């Protein structure tokens, strides 16, 4: 009877080992499938990363181009402002009106504008209405 118990125990052990091997093989197959899925996801992520880097590079170059254009426009604007200022300084009529507007801001009346700036009465009144204190 002891030999029978020993044989039975050995058979139970062999069946348990066989079950464990089958379970581990099944688990290994599942892990391989998971690894393949992860590799595919990694490939897709790598492709997206390359695409995003390319788009970022394009955006950077576009931003640099826009920045250069803005700088060029700023230079042109400064040049135009300087030309306008120069024109105002050379135009005696503009000097006259600038002086008249300054006088109005200081509180001059129509008669003062007519006498000091030699403006016609209608223009003096207009300047006073446009630039006078409300």
Number of C-alpha atoms within 10 A of each C-alpha: 6 7 8 9 10 11 12 12 12 12 12 12 12 12 12 12 12 12 12 12 12 12 12 12 12 12 12 12 12 12 12 12 12 12 12 12 12 12 12 12 12 12 12 12 12 12 12 12 12 12 12 12 12 12 12 12 12 12 12 12 12 12 12 12 12 12 12 12 12 12 12 12 12 12 12 12 12 12 12 12 12 12 12 12 11 11 12 14 12 11 10 11 12 13 14 15 17 14 15 24 20 14 19 22 13 11 13 15 14 19 14 16 24 17 11 12 18 13 19 12 14 11 14 23 17 12 18 22 12 12 14 18 10 6
